[in-house]
């Protein structure tokens, strides 16, 4: 071997420490993300209700008082938004994409939330699909999520491999149905998890049985279960069985999955709670700590009651918030005097404002802000402080199409620009 190393391992046959050291392929999450546990939900084949189980698990942990999120990695067959009745498009800023919130506050990111129409097909090749899944991790702001459930596509192809290699998966939950063939395919998923050194936390047998509403007896519609054999063979800690329940399917079809409660998942919920309770605290050496991520946000401000002023072009002041690593570091009042909207944009640009929260805003002002590289969150009402807090948690309700045609009508009693949304 040459005395000097070129670090080109692909053309070198030497058995050195650099070559044998395992390579860490994990991607870093968005700088504003904070995720405690990543749980992948997998199945060896399609049609076993994997997305349904993912939805129920997220709902279960949300019902238990935790903050859950769902990363829909099933790019070509996304069904999570439909189950939650979420159809609006996700919005983004220069700092990342904001997940869409469900009715109970579950963060959701799916390819359907980025398409113009949720029925548009995704006809992409494998590398592009895998890259999109990575972006759902690196570009999306997952703020204060206790459990991020990753709804994986079926099988052991590109996307599951990408998730296992790129995300810090804490464990997987495998979904199956009772058929013997599916049992064999489940073993493939178990074996892949073992190859990737990811622990298998539980096996959920979906459509395990049907309870007759008349006599109360159970019927094995899909044949005898082989779940105990698989659990025993691979020493999987938990087994949960979910019955065939038409009301659950109807709730998902109607976008009301959050109204469903499944006591059969209680044991898995307790196990996930223990994972969070006994997680070791991260200790980062000072040398490895990153420079704080900071940005300045402006809110059109009404000093009389601390609320968002509802006409951007006439706002008497802005409240400037310095945000650092997802928290408000400081805030200060910026008086606008008699400035019109053109001067206001220049004023904000001088303060290096990255985003502005306001009520109504005209098209000219929106265009000027866009040219200055300032993101607009319009159509917002209420407390300025609460709006910024909602933004930090990814829960700010705003209208991307808000406008104020104040040149076309008089602002009489009972009207405010923010009412357009």
Protein Blocks (a to p, Z undefined) as FASTA:
>chain_A
ZZbdghiaklccbdcfklmpccdfbdcddfkbccfbdcddddfbehiommmmmmmmmmmm
mmnopacddddfblmlccklmmnopabdcdddfkbccddddfkopacddfklmcfblkbc
cdddfklmmmmmmmmmmmpccehifbacddddedjdfklmmmmmmpccfbdcddddfbfk
lmmmmmmmmmmmmmnopacfbdcdehkbccdfklopacdfkopafklmmmmmnopabacd
ddddfklmmmmmnopmmmpccfklmmmmmmmmmmmmmpccddddfklpccdddddddddd
dfknopacfbfklofbdcddddeehiafbdcdddekjacfklmmmmmmmnopabdcdfdd
dfklmmmmmmnopacdehiacjfklmmmmmmnopaccdfkbccdfklpccdehiafklmZ
Z
